[in-house]
Amino acid sequence: MSDSPNTPAEPAQRIRAKGEPRFPDGPKPDPAGSHFERRIRSFQPRRSRVTAGQGDALARLWPKWGLDIDGQRNLDLPELFGNDNPVVLEIGFGMGEATVQMAAAAPETNILAADVHTPGQGNLLGLADHHGLSNIRVANGDAIILLREMLAPDSLDGLRVYFPDPWPKKRHHKRRLIQPEFLTLAATRLKPSATLHCATDWEPYAEQMLEVLDAHPEFENSQPEGGFAPRPEFRPLTRFEGQGLDKGHVVNDLLFRRVPHDDQTTTSTDDQR
């Protein structure tokens, strides 16, 4: 039966033009654009489907709690969070469940969570809102640009890298995040004695992490005997990790500190030259 002339037609769903962002006021697909050199990326952007709930969270909360890593400004962390509490940078947070648990357990610590996965960004924002957390900010884009261009020296109280892409094929090992060059950059942004905490369920990558961290002069192992650390209580056991453990995967934690520099010793040595 055809519609009568007086029957209002249902509004057609608007189709976005090619290149038009789904969330105009939300995370940009490539926030840094071509402003910086194209280096080997340690991440693979994933543009999987955004659910209605995640989309709603992005639309409502991104202007309040989100930021694009465009490399064009210096972040004032006390202004960003509205307080002077310690700030920990988390690189790669998946769907955000562990981030929310850690933020809820330590409300006196601010978490700057960086990732490129749009559904995960929306999920984390929604979870933070649901649990009434105000100590999480979500950063979209390349964490290297965030560290190098937007964060001040000695501004971070900790750095967390949980389950980064292992890039298991040998020809892709150069894409792994935990490399000497990354550690050198990270050390400049961490306060003296601040903790770098890595975790992975890919044992060859864990061994490489341990090797490069042990060899780096700016970091020291928190374990007196060296080697891997037991999983600390503050790092939640995530669903992803639990599935890996059920499959027989071995999860390794690495807890290293940025080596503090004794300015007095340095000055004394310089005076003797």
C-alpha positions in Angstrom: 0.0 0.0 0.0 1.4 3.4 -1.0 1.7 6.3 1.4 -1.1 8.9 1.0 -0.2 12.5 0.2 -0.9 13.4 3.8 1.3 10.8 5.4 4.6 12.3 6.5 7.6 10.4 5.2 10.1 9.1 7.7 13.3 11.2 7.8 16.1 9.7 5.7 19.3 9.0 7.6 21.9 11.6 6.6 24.8 10.1 4.6 28.2 11.7 5.5 30.1 13.1 2.6 33.4 11.5 1.7 36.1 12.6 4.2 33.6 14.2 6.6 34.4 13.1 10.2 31.7 11.2 12.0 32.4 13.2 15.2 33.0 16.8 14.1 33.9 17.9 17.6 35.6 14.5 18.5 38.9 12.8 17.9 40.5 13.6 14.5 41.7 10.8 12.2 45.2 12.2 11.9 45.6 15.1 14.3 49.2 15.8 13.7 48.7 15.8 9.9 51.9 16.4 7.9 53.4 18.8 10.4 56.0 16.2 11.5 58.3 13.7 9.7 56.8 10.4 8.8 58.7 7.8 10.9 58.1 4.1 11.4 55.0 3.8 13.4 54.7 1.5 16.4 51.0 1.3 16.1 48.3 0.3 13.6 45.2 2.6 13.6 42.1 0.5 13.9 38.9 2.0 12.6 36.4 -0.6 13.8 32.7 0.1 14.4 31.8 2.6 17.1 28.7 1.5 19.1 25.9 3.8 19.9 27.0 4.1 23.5 30.6 4.8 22.5 29.5 7.4 19.9 27.3 9.1 22.5 30.2 9.3 25.0 32.5 10.8 22.3 29.9 13.4 21.3 29.2 14.4 24.9 32.6 14.0 26.6 35.3 14.5 24.1 35.1 18.4 24.2 35.4 18.1 28.0 37.9 15.2 28.6 39.5 14.6 25.2 42.4 16.1 23.3 44.1 15.6 19.9 47.8 15.0 19.8 48.5 17.7 17.2 52.0 18.7 18.3 51.1 22.3 18.0 50.9 23.3 21.7 52.5 22.6 25.0 50.2 20.9 27.5 49.7 22.6 30.9 48.9 19.5 32.9 47.6 21.2 36.0 45.3 23.2 33.8 44.3 20.1 31.8 43.3 18.2 35.0 42.3 21.2 37.1 44.7 20.3 39.9 48.4 19.7 40.7 48.1 15.9 41.4 50.7 13.5 39.9 50.2 12.6 36.3 50.8 9.2 34.8 50.9 8.7 31.0 49.4 5.4 29.8 50.2 4.5 26.2 47.6 2.2 24.6 44.6 1.4 26.8 42.5 -0.9 24.7 38.9 -0.6 25.7 39.8 1.3 28.9 38.6 -1.2 31.6 42.0 -1.4 33.4 42.5 2.3 33.1 39.2 3.0 34.8 40.0 0.5 37.6 43.3 2.1 38.3 41.8 5.6 38.2 39.1 4.6 40.7 41.6 3.0 43.0 43.9 6.0 43.0 41.8 9.2 42.6 44.7 11.3 43.8 46.6 10.3 40.6 45.7 11.8 37.2 45.9 9.5 34.1 46.6 10.8 30.7 45.6 7.9 28.5 46.7 7.9 24.8 45.5 5.7 22.0 44.4 5.8 18.4 41.4 3.4 18.6 38.2 5.4 18.4 35.9 2.7 19.9 38.2 2.4 22.8 38.3 6.1 23.3 34.6 6.3 23.4 34.4 3.3 25.7 36.9 4.8 28.2 35.1 8.1 28.2 31.8 6.4 28.9 33.2 4.2 31.7 34.8 7.2 33.3 31.6 9.1 33.2 29.6 6.1 34.5 31.9 5.8 37.5 32.1 9.5 38.2 35.8 9.7 37.6 37.4 13.1 36.9 41.1 12.1 36.9 41.2 10.7 33.3 41.9 12.6 30.1 42.0 10.8 26.7 44.6 11.7 24.1 44.1 10.8 20.5 47.1 10.2 18.2 50.8 9.4 18.2 52.2 9.1 21.7 55.7 9.9 20.4 54.5 13.3 19.3 52.8 13.8 22.6 56.0 13.1 24.5 58.3 15.0 22.2 56.3 18.1 21.3 53.6 18.6 23.9 54.9 17.5 27.3 57.5 19.4 29.4 60.7 17.8 30.7 60.2 16.1 34.1 56.4 16.5 33.9 55.4 12.9 34.4 55.2 10.9 37.6 54.9 7.6 35.7 54.6 5.9 32.3 52.6 2.7 31.6 52.8 0.6 28.5 50.6 -2.4 28.8 50.4 -5.1 26.1 51.8 -3.0 23.2 51.6 -4.5 19.7 54.4 -7.2 19.7 54.9 -7.0 16.0 55.9 -10.7 16.1 57.4 -10.9 12.5 61.1 -10.3 12.5 60.9 -7.8 9.7 58.5 -5.7 11.9 60.6 -5.7 15.1 61.7 -2.2 14.2 58.1 -1.1 14.8 58.1 -2.2 18.4 57.6 0.8 20.8 60.1 -0.2 23.5 63.4 0.7 21.8 66.5 2.7 23.0 65.3 5.9 21.1 61.9 5.8 22.8 63.4 5.2 26.2 65.8 8.2 25.8 62.8 10.4 24.9 60.6 9.0 27.8 63.4 9.6 30.3 63.4 13.3 29.6 59.7 13.6 30.4 59.8 11.4 33.5 60.6 12.9 36.8 63.7 11.5 38.6 62.8 8.1 40.2 59.5 8.0 38.3 58.4 4.5 37.3 58.2 3.1 33.8 55.9 0.0 33.9 55.6 -2.3 30.9 53.7 -5.5 30.6 53.4 -8.0 27.7 52.2 -11.5 27.1 54.6 -12.0 24.2 57.7 -13.6 25.7 60.2 -12.7 22.9 59.1 -9.0 23.2 59.4 -9.2 27.0 63.0 -10.4 26.7 63.8 -7.5 24.3 62.2 -5.0 26.7 64.3 -6.3 29.5 67.4 -6.2 27.4 67.0 -2.6 26.2 65.9 -1.3 29.6 68.8 -3.0 31.4 71.2 -1.4 28.8 69.8 2.1 29.0 71.7 4.4 31.3 68.6 6.5 32.3 66.7 3.5 33.8 67.4 1.1 36.7 65.5 -2.1 37.5 63.3 -1.8 40.6 63.9 -5.5 41.3 67.0 -6.0 43.5 67.9 -9.2 41.8 67.0 -7.8 38.3 64.7 -9.5 35.8 61.0 -9.4 35.6 58.7 -8.1 38.4 55.6 -9.8 39.9 52.4 -8.2 38.7 51.8 -5.3 41.1 48.4 -5.1 42.8 47.6 -1.8 41.2 47.6 -3.3 37.7 44.3 -5.0 37.2 44.0 -8.4 35.7 42.1 -7.6 32.5 39.7 -9.8 30.5 42.2 -9.9 27.7 45.0 -10.9 30.0 42.8 -13.6 31.6 42.1 -15.1 28.2 45.8 -15.2 27.4 46.6 -16.9 30.7 43.9 -19.5 30.0 45.7 -20.2 26.7 49.0 -20.7 28.6 50.5 -17.3 27.8 53.1 -16.0 30.2 52.6 -12.3 31.2 55.8 -10.4 32.2 55.9 -7.1 34.1 58.9 -4.8 34.0 59.2 -2.1 36.6 62.1 0.3 36.0 62.8 3.7 37.5 64.3 6.8 35.9 67.8 7.2 37.3 67.9 10.4 39.5 70.8 12.6 38.7 72.9 14.1 41.5 73.3 17.8 40.5 75.7 18.4 43.3 78.0 15.7 42.0 77.7 16.9 38.5 78.6 20.4 39.5 81.5 19.3 41.6 82.9 17.2 38.7 82.5 20.1 36.3 84.3 22.4 38.7 87.3 20.1 38.7 87.7 20.2 34.9 
